[in-house]
Amino acid sequence: MVSAAQQALNLIAAGDWDGAHALVQDDTSADAAWVHALLHRIEGDESNAAYWYRRAGRPVGAGDTDAERRAIAAALGETH
């Protein structure tokens, strides 16, 4: 079964920020919070992103957001 976080990563890759955000907005898992943080980095809202990284228990992301998306996908067990 594909989690909401994994589905959201696929939507991010497809350029669907709103769809991805809708999937993780109400998901209380750490994985969803990590993807939520990435979404706010993509949006340019660094303070909101920092909040979601804290919720995820992850360090604040830096650098290329697409590389981070791929790293999150790999950590969650996806291959793309």
PEFEN-V358714 format. One line per field, one symbol per residue. ss: DSSP state (a for helix, b for strand, c for the rest). phi: phi as a letter, one per 40 degrees, with the letter a starting at -180 (. if undefined). psi: psi as a letter, one per 20 degrees, with the letter a starting at -180 (. if undefined). A space follows every 50 residues. Layout:
BEGIN
ss->???
phi->???
psi->???
END
This chain:
BEGIN
ss->cccaaaaaaaaaacccaaaaaaaacccccaaaaaaaaaaaaaaccaaaaa aaaaaaccccccccaaaaaaaaaaaccccc
phi->.ccdcccccccddcgbccccccccdbcccccccccddddccdcgccccdd dcccccgbcccagcccccdcccdcccgcbb
psi->pprhggghhghghijmggggghhigjpjqhghhghgggghghhjnhghgh ghgghikqqpqqbphhhgghgggghjjrj.
END
